[in-house]
């Protein structure tokens, strides 16, 4: 059975949420926010809702999942969604997972336009 580590594991004395935020900022996206929720770290932009979820899988492996489009629509109307997150899309190292999340959300292009 595979073990899933929690979002609190600390590498080099730094929580995963901080390392995830730093990975985004190293890519030039300064408007990203991160929040540890159980074994996951949520990513959002500015005042917006979380759009992606990073999960530590052990070692240097991290998983990436995106918020369901249906859940976004139901959240706006106060409805109920069966699942808030799509199945894990990508497993890679932290910097690549964060880069894919930001590209998919259009955050890297948005940040460049704001500079």
FIGU-718933 format. One record per atom (N, C-alpha, C, O): atom name; residue number from 1; x negated, y negated, z negated; chain; residue in one letter. Coordinates in steps of 0.1 Angstrom, whole numbers, plus 5000, padded with zeros to 4 digits. Each point is the difference from the previous one (the first is absolute). Layout:
N
<"CA" NUM <X Y Z> "A" "A">
...
This chain:
115
<"N" 1 <4992 5012 5000> "A" "X">
<"CA" 1 <5008 4988 5000> "A" "X">
<"C" 1 <4991 4988 5000> "A" "X">
<"O" 1 <4991 4999 4992> "A" "X">
<"N" 2 <5012 4991 5017> "A" "X">
<"CA" 2 <4992 4988 5001> "A" "X">
<"C" 2 <5003 4991 4988> "A" "X">
<"O" 2 <5012 4998 4996> "A" "X">
<"N" 3 <4978 4995 4999> "A" "X">
<"CA" 3 <5002 4991 4989> "A" "X">
<"C" 3 <5000 4986 5006> "A" "X">
<"O" 3 <4992 4996 5009> "A" "X">
<"N" 4 <5017 4996 4986> "A" "X">
<"CA" 4 <5001 4986 5005> "A" "X">
<"C" 4 <4995 4991 4988> "A" "X">
<"O" 4 <5006 5001 4989> "A" "X">
<"N" 5 <4985 4991 5013> "A" "X">
<"CA" 5 <4995 4991 4989> "A" "X">
<"C" 5 <5009 4988 4999> "A" "X">
<"O" 5 <5008 4998 5009> "A" "X">
<"N" 6 <4991 4996 4980> "A" "X">
<"CA" 6 <5009 4988 4997> "A" "X">
<"C" 6 <4994 4988 5006> "A" "X">
<"O" 6 <4988 4999 5003> "A" "X">
<"N" 7 <5020 4990 4997> "A" "X">
<"CA" 7 <4995 4987 5006> "A" "X">
<"C" 7 <4991 4993 4990> "A" "X">
<"O" 7 <4993 4990 5003> "A" "X">
<"N" 8 <5006 5016 4985> "A" "X">
<"CA" 8 <4991 4993 4990> "A" "X">
<"C" 8 <4985 5005 5001> "A" "X">
<"O" 8 <4992 4994 4993> "A" "X">
<"N" 9 <5005 5016 5015> "A" "X">
<"CA" 9 <4986 5005 4999> "A" "X">
<"C" 9 <4991 4988 5004> "A" "X">
<"O" 9 <5003 4991 5008> "A" "X">
<"N" 10 <4986 5009 4985> "A" "X">
<"CA" 10 <4991 4989 5001> "A" "X">
<"C" 10 <4987 5005 5006> "A" "X">
<"O" 10 <4994 5009 4995> "A" "X">
<"N" 11 <5002 4984 5016> "A" "X">
<"CA" 11 <4988 5003 5007> "A" "X">
<"C" 11 <4991 4988 4998> "A" "X">
<"O" 11 <5004 4989 5003> "A" "X">
<"N" 12 <4984 5014 4991> "A" "X">
<"CA" 12 <4991 4989 4998> "A" "X">
<"C" 12 <5006 4989 4990> "A" "X">
<"O" 12 <4997 4988 5002> "A" "X">
<"N" 13 <5012 5017 4989> "A" "X">
<"CA" 13 <5006 4991 4991> "A" "X">
<"C" 13 <5011 4991 5005> "A" "X">
<"O" 13 <5004 4991 4993> "A" "X">
<"N" 14 <5002 5013 5019> "A" "X">
<"CA" 14 <5010 4992 5006> "A" "X">
<"C" 14 <5012 5008 5003> "A" "X">
<"O" 14 <4999 5010 5006> "A" "X">
<"N" 15 <5013 4985 4990> "A" "X">
<"CA" 15 <5013 5007 5003> "A" "X">
<"C" 15 <5002 5001 5015> "A" "X">
<"O" 15 <4996 4991 5008> "A" "X">
<"N" 16 <5012 5019 4996> "A" "X">
<"CA" 16 <5003 5001 5014> "A" "X">
<"C" 16 <5007 4988 5006> "A" "X">
<"O" 16 <4998 4997 5012> "A" "X">
<"N" 17 <5011 4997 4981> "A" "X">
<"CA" 17 <5008 4989 5005> "A" "X">
<"C" 17 <4990 4988 5004> "A" "X">
<"O" 17 <5001 4994 5010> "A" "X">
<"N" 18 <4989 5004 4981> "A" "X">
<"CA" 18 <4990 4990 5003> "A" "X">
<"C" 18 <4991 5003 5012> "A" "X">
<"O" 18 <4997 4992 5008> "A" "X">
<"N" 19 <4999 5021 4993> "A" "X">
<"CA" 19 <4992 5004 5012> "A" "X">
<"C" 19 <5008 4999 5013> "A" "X">
<"O" 19 <4995 4997 5010> "A" "X">
<"N" 20 <5018 5006 4989> "A" "X">
<"CA" 20 <5009 4999 5012> "A" "X">
<"C" 20 <5001 4986 5004> "A" "X">
<"O" 20 <4999 4996 5012> "A" "X">
<"N" 21 <5003 4995 4979> "A" "X">
<"CA" 21 <5001 4985 5003> "A" "X">
<"C" 21 <4987 4995 5006> "A" "X">
<"O" 21 <5000 4992 5009> "A" "X">
<"N" 22 <4989 5012 4985> "A" "X">
<"CA" 22 <4987 4996 5005> "A" "X">
<"C" 22 <4998 5005 5014> "A" "X">
<"O" 22 <4994 4993 5008> "A" "X">
<"N" 23 <5010 5019 4995> "A" "X">
<"CA" 23 <4999 5006 5014> "A" "X">
<"C" 23 <5007 4991 5010> "A" "X">
<"O" 23 <4995 4997 5011> "A" "X">
<"N" 24 <5017 4999 4985> "A" "X">
<"CA" 24 <5008 4991 5009> "A" "X">
<"C" 24 <4993 4986 5002> "A" "X">
<"O" 24 <5000 4995 5011> "A" "X">
<"N" 25 <4995 5000 4978> "A" "X">
<"CA" 25 <4994 4987 5001> "A" "X">
<"C" 25 <4987 5001 5008> "A" "X">
<"O" 25 <4996 4990 5007> "A" "X">
<"N" 26 <4997 5021 4992> "A" "X">
<"CA" 26 <4988 5002 5008> "A" "X">
<"C" 26 <5003 5000 5015> "A" "X">
<"O" 26 <4991 4997 5008> "A" "X">
<"N" 27 <5021 5007 4995> "A" "X">
<"CA" 27 <5005 5000 5014> "A" "X">
<"C" 27 <5005 4986 5004> "A" "X">
<"O" 27 <5003 4998 5012> "A" "X">
<"N" 28 <4997 4992 4979> "A" "X">
<"CA" 28 <5004 4987 5003> "A" "X">
<"C" 28 <5014 4996 4997> "A" "X">
<"O" 28 <5005 4990 5003> "A" "X">
<"N" 29 <5002 5019 4990> "A" "X">
<"CA" 29 <5014 4998 4996> "A" "X">
<"C" 29 <5001 4996 4985> "A" "X">
<"O" 29 <4999 5008 4991> "A" "X">
<"N" 30 <5002 4979 5007> "A" "X">
<"CA" 30 <5001 4995 4986> "A" "X">
<"C" 30 <5014 4999 4994> "A" "X">
<"O" 30 <5001 4996 4989> "A" "X">
<"N" 31 <5009 5006 5019> "A" "X">
<"CA" 31 <5014 4999 4996> "A" "X">
<"C" 31 <5006 5013 4994> "A" "X">
<"O" 31 <5011 5000 4997> "A" "X">
<"N" 32 <4981 5010 5003> "A" "X">
<"CA" 32 <5005 5013 4996> "A" "X">
<"C" 32 <5000 5001 4984> "A" "X">
<"O" 32 <4992 4994 4994> "A" "X">
<"N" 33 <5018 5013 5001> "A" "X">
<"CA" 33 <5000 5003 4986> "A" "X">
<"C" 33 <5001 5015 4998> "A" "X">
<"O" 33 <5005 5007 5009> "A" "X">
<"N" 34 <4990 4998 4980> "A" "X">
<"CA" 34 <5001 5014 4997> "A" "X">
<"C" 34 <5006 5002 4986> "A" "X">
<"O" 34 <4998 4991 4991> "A" "X">
<"N" 35 <5008 5020 5007> "A" "X">
<"CA" 35 <5006 5003 4986> "A" "X">
<"C" 35 <4999 5015 4998> "A" "X">
<"O" 35 <5005 5008 5009> "A" "X">
<"N" 36 <4990 4997 4980> "A" "X">
<"CA" 36 <4999 5014 4997> "A" "X">
<"C" 36 <5014 5004 4995> "A" "X">
<"O" 36 <5005 4994 4990> "A" "X">
<"N" 37 <5000 5017 5015> "A" "X">
<"CA" 37 <5013 5006 4996> "A" "X">
<"C" 37 <4998 5015 4999> "A" "X">
<"O" 37 <5000 5007 5011> "A" "X">
<"N" 38 <4998 4998 4977> "A" "X">
<"CA" 38 <4998 5014 4999> "A" "X">
<"C" 38 <4987 5004 5007> "A" "X">
<"O" 38 <4990 4994 4999> "A" "X">
<"N" 39 <5011 5017 5010> "A" "X">
<"CA" 39 <4988 5004 5007> "A" "X">
<"C" 39 <4998 4992 5013> "A" "X">
<"O" 39 <4991 5004 5008> "A" "X">
<"N" 40 <5016 4985 4994> "A" "X">
<"CA" 40 <4999 4993 5013> "A" "X">
<"C" 40 <4996 4986 4997> "A" "X">
<"O" 40 <5001 4994 4989> "A" "X">
<"N" 41 <4995 4999 5022> "A" "X">
<"CA" 41 <4997 4986 5001> "A" "X">
<"C" 41 <5009 4994 5011> "A" "X">
<"O" 41 <4999 5004 5011> "A" "X">
<"N" 42 <5010 4987 4986> "A" "X">
<"CA" 42 <5008 4994 5010> "A" "X">
<"C" 42 <4993 4988 5006> "A" "X">
<"O" 42 <4993 4993 4992> "A" "X">
<"N" 43 <5009 5004 5021> "A" "X">
<"CA" 43 <4994 4988 5006> "A" "X">
<"C" 43 <5012 4992 5005> "A" "X">
<"O" 43 <5009 5005 5006> "A" "X">
<"N" 44 <4989 4982 4992> "A" "X">
<"CA" 44 <5010 4990 5006> "A" "X">
<"C" 44 <4993 4988 5004> "A" "X">
<"O" 44 <4988 4998 4998> "A" "X">
<"N" 45 <5019 4993 5009> "A" "X">
<"CA" 45 <4995 4987 5005> "A" "X">
<"C" 45 <5007 4988 4994> "A" "X">
<"O" 45 <5012 5000 5000> "A" "X">
<"N" 46 <4981 4991 4994> "A" "X">
<"CA" 46 <5006 4988 4995> "A" "X">
<"C" 46 <5010 5003 4989> "A" "X">
<"O" 46 <4997 5007 4991> "A" "X">
<"N" 47 <5015 4988 5011> "A" "X">
<"CA" 47 <5011 5002 4991> "A" "X">
<"C" 47 <5009 5012 5005> "A" "X">
<"O" 47 <5011 5002 4994> "A" "X">
<"N" 48 <4985 5005 5016> "A" "X">
<"CA" 48 <5008 5010 5006> "A" "X">
<"C" 48 <5000 5013 4992> "A" "X">
<"O" 48 <4992 5002 4991> "A" "X">
<"N" 49 <5017 5007 5013> "A" "X">
<"CA" 49 <5001 5014 4995> "A" "X">
<"C" 49 <4988 5008 5004> "A" "X">
<"O" 49 <4992 4996 5009> "A" "X">
<"N" 50 <5006 5015 4984> "A" "X">
<"CA" 50 <4989 5009 5003> "A" "X">
<"C" 50 <5003 5006 5014> "A" "X">
<"O" 50 <5012 5004 5002> "A" "X">
<"N" 51 <4978 4997 5006> "A" "X">
<"CA" 51 <5002 5006 5014> "A" "X">
<"C" 51 <4993 5014 5001> "A" "X">
<"O" 51 <5003 5007 5009> "A" "X">
<"N" 52 <4987 4995 4983> "A" "X">
<"CA" 52 <4992 5012 5001> "A" "X">
<"C" 52 <4997 5005 4986> "A" "X">
<"O" 52 <5000 4993 4990> "A" "X">
<"N" 53 <4996 5020 5009> "A" "X">
<"CA" 53 <4997 5007 4988> "A" "X">
<"C" 53 <4987 5008 5002> "A" "X">
<"O" 53 <5000 5008 5009> "A" "X">
<"N" 54 <4990 4990 4983> "A" "X">
<"CA" 54 <4987 5007 5000> "A" "X">
<"C" 54 <5000 5010 4988> "A" "X">
<"O" 54 <5004 4996 4989> "A" "X">
<"N" 55 <4992 5016 5014> "A" "X">
<"CA" 55 <5000 5010 4989> "A" "X">
<"C" 55 <4986 5007 5000> "A" "X">
<"O" 55 <4995 5004 5010> "A" "X">
<"N" 56 <4999 4996 4978> "A" "X">
<"CA" 56 <4987 5006 4999> "A" "X">
<"C" 56 <5002 5015 5000> "A" "X">
<"O" 56 <5009 5006 4992> "A" "X">
<"N" 57 <4984 5001 5016> "A" "X">
<"CA" 57 <5002 5015 5002> "A" "X">
<"C" 57 <4988 5008 4994> "A" "X">
<"O" 57 <5001 5012 4999> "A" "X">
<"N" 58 <4989 4981 4996> "A" "X">
<"CA" 58 <4989 5007 4994> "A" "X">
<"C" 58 <4987 4997 5009> "A" "X">
<"O" 58 <5001 5000 5012> "A" "X">
<"N" 59 <4988 4999 4981> "A" "X">
<"CA" 59 <4988 4997 5008> "A" "X">
<"C" 59 <5001 4987 5006> "A" "X">
<"O" 59 <5004 4990 4994> "A" "X">
<"N" 60 <4992 5009 5019> "A" "X">
<"CA" 60 <5001 4988 5008> "A" "X">
<"C" 60 <5012 5000 5009> "A" "X">
<"O" 60 <4999 4993 5011> "A" "X">
<"N" 61 <5011 5015 4986> "A" "X">
<"CA" 61 <5012 5001 5009> "A" "X">
<"C" 61 <5011 4992 4994> "A" "X">
<"O" 61 <5004 5001 4989> "A" "X">
<"N" 62 <5003 4992 5020> "A" "X">
<"CA" 62 <5012 4992 4997> "A" "X">
<"C" 62 <5010 5002 5010> "A" "X">
<"O" 62 <4997 5001 5012> "A" "X">
<"N" 63 <5016 4999 4984> "A" "X">
<"CA" 63 <5011 5002 5009> "A" "X">
<"C" 63 <5007 4986 5002> "A" "X">
<"O" 63 <5000 4992 4991> "A" "X">
<"N" 64 <5006 5007 5021> "A" "X">
<"CA" 64 <5008 4987 5003> "A" "X">
<"C" 64 <5014 5004 5004> "A" "X">
<"O" 64 <5002 5009 5009> "A" "X">
<"N" 65 <5007 4984 4985> "A" "X">
<"CA" 65 <5014 5002 5004> "A" "X">
<"C" 65 <5007 4986 5001> "A" "X">
<"O" 65 <4995 4991 4994> "A" "X">
<"N" 66 <5014 5008 5015> "A" "X">
<"CA" 66 <5007 4987 5002> "A" "X">
<"C" 66 <5014 5001 4995> "A" "X">
<"O" 66 <5006 5011 4999> "A" "X">
<"N" 67 <5000 4977 4997> "A" "X">
<"CA" 67 <5013 4999 4995> "A" "X">
<"C" 67 <5010 5004 5012> "A" "X">
<"O" 67 <4998 4996 5011> "A" "X">
<"N" 68 <5012 5011 4986> "A" "X">
<"CA" 68 <5010 5004 5010> "A" "X">
<"C" 68 <5008 4988 5005> "A" "X">
<"O" 68 <5003 4991 4992> "A" "X">
<"N" 69 <4999 5008 5021> "A" "X">
<"CA" 69 <5007 4988 5005> "A" "X">
<"C" 69 <5015 5000 4995> "A" "X">
<"O" 69 <5005 4990 4997> "A" "X">
<"N" 70 <5001 5022 5001> "A" "X">
<"CA" 70 <5013 5001 4995> "A" "X">
<"C" 70 <5001 4994 4986> "A" "X">
<"O" 70 <5009 4993 4996> "A" "X">
<"N" 71 <4981 5010 4996> "A" "X">
<"CA" 71 <4999 4996 4986> "A" "X">
<"C" 71 <4999 4984 5000> "A" "X">
<"O" 71 <5006 4994 4991> "A" "X">
<"N" 72 <4986 5001 5018> "A" "X">
<"CA" 72 <4999 4985 5001> "A" "X">
<"C" 72 <5014 4994 5002> "A" "X">
<"O" 72 <5003 4990 4994> "A" "X">
<"N" 73 <5004 5015 5016> "A" "X">
<"CA" 73 <5013 4995 5003> "A" "X">
<"C" 73 <5010 5002 4988> "A" "X">
<"O" 73 <5008 4990 4997> "A" "X">
<"N" 74 <4992 5021 4997> "A" "X">
<"CA" 74 <5009 5003 4989> "A" "X">
<"C" 74 <4996 4991 4987> "A" "X">
<"O" 74 <5009 4996 4993> "A" "X">
<"N" 75 <4978 5001 5006> "A" "X">
<"CA" 75 <4996 4992 4988> "A" "X">
<"C" 75 <5005 4986 5002> "A" "X">
<"O" 75 <5004 4993 4991> "A" "X">
<"N" 76 <4997 5002 5022> "A" "X">
<"CA" 76 <5005 4987 5003> "A" "X">
<"C" 76 <5015 4999 4997> "A" "X">
<"O" 76 <5004 4989 4997> "A" "X">
<"N" 77 <5003 5022 5004> "A" "X">
<"CA" 77 <5014 4999 4999> "A" "X">
<"C" 77 <5005 5006 4986> "A" "X">
<"O" 77 <5012 5001 4997> "A" "X">
<"N" 78 <4978 5004 4995> "A" "X">
<"CA" 78 <5003 5006 4987> "A" "X">
<"C" 78 <5005 5014 5001> "A" "X">
<"O" 78 <5006 5005 4990> "A" "X">
<"N" 79 <4992 5002 5021> "A" "X">
<"CA" 79 <5003 5014 5002> "A" "X">
<"C" 79 <4991 5009 4993> "A" "X">
<"O" 79 <4990 4996 4993> "A" "X">
<"N" 80 <5011 5017 5010> "A" "X">
<"CA" 80 <4992 5010 4994> "A" "X">
<"C" 80 <4993 5008 5011> "A" "X">
<"O" 80 <5006 5003 5010> "A" "X">
<"N" 81 <4981 5000 4988> "A" "X">
<"CA" 81 <4993 5008 5010> "A" "X">
<"C" 81 <4995 5013 4993> "A" "X">
<"O" 81 <4997 5000 4988> "A" "X">
<"N" 82 <5004 5011 5020> "A" "X">
<"CA" 82 <4995 5013 4994> "A" "X">
<"C" 82 <4985 4999 4997> "A" "X">
<"O" 82 <4996 5005 4989> "A" "X">
<"N" 83 <4996 4990 5020> "A" "X">
<"CA" 83 <4986 4999 4998> "A" "X">
<"C" 83 <4995 4986 5004> "A" "X">
<"O" 83 <5004 4995 5010> "A" "X">
<"N" 84 <4988 4999 4982> "A" "X">
<"CA" 84 <4994 4987 5003> "A" "X">
<"C" 84 <4988 5001 5009> "A" "X">
<"O" 84 <4997 4990 5007> "A" "X">
<"N" 85 <4997 5021 4994> "A" "X">
<"CA" 85 <4987 5001 5007> "A" "X">
<"C" 85 <5001 5011 5011> "A" "X">
<"O" 85 <5006 5011 4997> "A" "X">
<"N" 86 <4988 4987 5014> "A" "X">
<"CA" 86 <4998 5010 5010> "A" "X">
<"C" 86 <4990 5010 4995> "A" "X">
<"O" 86 <4992 4997 4991> "A" "X">
<"N" 87 <5007 5015 5016> "A" "X">
<"CA" 87 <4990 5009 4996> "A" "X">
<"C" 87 <4986 4994 5002> "A" "X">
<"O" 87 <4998 4991 5008> "A" "X">
<"N" 88 <4992 5014 4985> "A" "X">
<"CA" 88 <4986 4995 5002> "A" "X">
<"C" 88 <4996 5001 5014> "A" "X">
<"O" 88 <5001 5011 5006> "A" "X">
<"N" 89 <4994 4978 5000> "A" "X">
<"CA" 89 <4997 4999 5014> "A" "X">
<"C" 89 <4985 5003 5002> "A" "X">
<"O" 89 <4997 5006 5011> "A" "X">
<"N" 90 <4995 4990 4980> "A" "X">
<"CA" 90 <4985 5000 5003> "A" "X">
<"C" 90 <4993 5003 4987> "A" "X">
<"O" 90 <5004 4996 4989> "A" "X">
<"N" 91 <4986 5012 5013> "A" "X">
<"CA" 91 <4990 5003 4989> "A" "X">
<"C" 91 <4987 4997 5004> "A" "X">
<"O" 91 <4995 5005 5010> "A" "X">
<"N" 92 <4998 4986 4983> "A" "X">
<"CA" 92 <4987 4995 5004> "A" "X">
<"C" 92 <4993 4993 4988> "A" "X">
<"O" 92 <5005 5001 4989> "A" "X">
<"N" 93 <4984 4993 5013> "A" "X">
<"CA" 93 <4994 4992 4989> "A" "X">
<"C" 93 <5008 4987 4997> "A" "X">
<"O" 93 <5008 4996 5009> "A" "X">
<"N" 94 <4989 4998 4980> "A" "X">
<"CA" 94 <5008 4989 4996> "A" "X">
<"C" 94 <5000 4988 5010> "A" "X">
<"O" 94 <5011 4995 5003> "A" "X">
<"N" 95 <4977 5001 5001> "A" "X">
<"CA" 95 <5000 4989 5009> "A" "X">
<"C" 95 <5007 5002 5013> "A" "X">
<"O" 95 <5007 4991 5006> "A" "X">
<"N" 96 <4993 5022 5000> "A" "X">
<"CA" 96 <5007 5003 5012> "A" "X">
<"C" 96 <5015 5000 4998> "A" "X">
<"O" 96 <5008 4995 5008> "A" "X">
<"N" 97 <4996 5011 4981> "A" "X">
<"CA" 97 <5015 5000 4996> "A" "X">
<"C" 97 <5005 4986 4999> "A" "X">
<"O" 97 <5011 4997 5005> "A" "X">
<"N" 98 <4982 4994 4988> "A" "X">
<"CA" 98 <5005 4987 4998> "A" "X">
<"C" 98 <5000 4992 5014> "A" "X">
<"O" 98 <5009 4993 5003> "A" "X">
<"N" 99 <4981 5009 5005> "A" "X">
<"CA" 99 <4999 4994 5013> "A" "X">
<"C" 99 <5012 5004 5009> "A" "X">
<"O" 99 <5006 4992 5006> "A" "X">
<"N" 100 <4997 5021 4994> "A" "X">
<"CA" 100 <5012 5005 5008> "A" "X">
<"C" 100 <5013 4994 4994> "A" "X">
<"O" 100 <5008 4996 5008> "A" "X">
<"N" 101 <4993 5003 4979> "A" "X">
<"CA" 101 <5012 4994 4995> "A" "X">
<"C" 101 <5002 4985 5004> "A" "X">
<"O" 101 <5011 4996 5004> "A" "X">
<"N" 102 <4978 4997 4995> "A" "X">
<"CA" 102 <5001 4985 5004> "A" "X">
<"C" 102 <5002 4998 5015> "A" "X">
<"O" 102 <5007 4991 5004> "A" "X">
<"N" 103 <4987 5018 5004> "A" "X">
<"CA" 103 <5002 4998 5015> "A" "X">
<"C" 103 <5015 5004 5003> "A" "X">
<"O" 103 <5006 4993 5008> "A" "X">
<"N" 104 <4999 5017 4986> "A" "X">
<"CA" 104 <5014 5004 5003> "A" "X">
<"C" 104 <5010 4989 4995> "A" "X">
<"O" 104 <5010 4998 5007> "A" "X">
<"N" 105 <4987 4995 4983> "A" "X">
<"CA" 105 <5009 4990 4995> "A" "X">
<"C" 105 <4997 4986 5007> "A" "X">
<"O" 105 <5008 4991 4999> "A" "X">
<"N" 106 <4982 5009 5009> "A" "X">
<"CA" 106 <4997 4987 5007> "A" "X">
<"C" 106 <4993 4990 4992> "A" "X">
<"O" 106 <4999 4989 5003> "A" "X">
<"N" 107 <4996 5016 4985> "A" "X">
<"CA" 107 <4994 4991 4990> "A" "X">
<"C" 107 <4986 4994 5005> "A" "X">
<"O" 107 <4997 4989 4996> "A" "X">
<"N" 108 <4996 5019 5011> "A" "X">
<"CA" 108 <4987 4994 5004> "A" "X">
<"C" 108 <5001 4989 5010> "A" "X">
<"O" 108 <4993 4990 5000> "A" "X">
<"N" 109 <5017 5012 5009> "A" "X">
<"CA" 109 <5002 4990 5010> "A" "X">
<"C" 109 <5007 4987 4993> "A" "X">
<"O" 109 <4996 4989 5004> "A" "X">
<"N" 110 <5013 5014 4987> "A" "X">
<"CA" 110 <5006 4989 4993> "A" "X">
<"C" 110 <4990 4992 4992> "A" "X">
<"O" 110 <5001 4988 5000> "A" "X">
<"N" 111 <4990 5019 4993> "A" "X">
<"CA" 111 <4989 4993 4993> "A" "X">
<"C" 111 <4992 4991 5009> "A" "X">
<"O" 111 <4996 4989 4996> "A" "X">
<"N" 112 <5000 5017 5015> "A" "X">
<"CA" 112 <4991 4992 5010> "A" "X">
<"C" 112 <5007 4988 5005> "A" "X">
<"O" 112 <4994 4989 5002> "A" "X">
<"N" 113 <5019 5012 5000> "A" "X">
<"CA" 113 <5008 4988 5005> "A" "X">
<"C" 113 <5001 4989 4989> "A" "X">
<"O" 113 <5002 4988 5003> "A" "X">
<"N" 114 <4997 5016 4984> "A" "X">
<"CA" 114 <5002 4991 4989> "A" "X">
<"C" 114 <4987 4993 4997> "A" "X">
<"O" 114 <5000 4990 4993> "A" "X">
<"N" 115 <4989 5014 5012> "A" "X">
<"CA" 115 <4987 4994 4997> "A" "X">
<"C" 115 <4998 4987 5007> "A" "X">
<"O" 115 <4989 4994 4998> "A" "X">
